[in-house]
């Protein structure tokens, strides 16, 4: 099962990167959506660094699921609680790319994090991530997120 999760996460990351690269090259009418989603990713980063789980909760759909680099999965409630308890000294995102698909989109990027996560574990990591966004009730919300450690 862990192999299946890892393989699925790798495929999602790879596919998302290819799609995002194509979207970035073509530009076009999706530029406003891409800007809005990048702004939401930065709001996520800000909320995480400030331990503001309530602000983060507004960005996540009710059925949100996260797949961490260690293969564990977490619900929206668990991610919000972990955010409130974490103590990050470094929380940086970069290399953001957006691919839109109507009322859905994929955002990929690179995250560098140091500190203590919400479970009390010391972290010093660099991860590639993919967030899946959908328009829910007329506003963008993240429905799923997955990450994989980079070397």
Secondary structure, DSSP 8 states (H G I E B T S, - for coil): -HHHHHHHHHHHHHHHHHHHHHHHHH--TTHHHHHHHHHHHHHHHHHHHTT-HHHHHTTEEEEEEEE-TTS-EEEHHHHHHHHHH-EEEEEEEEEEEEEEETTEEEEEEEEEEEEE-TTS-EEEEEEEEEEEEEEETTEEEEEEEEEEE--
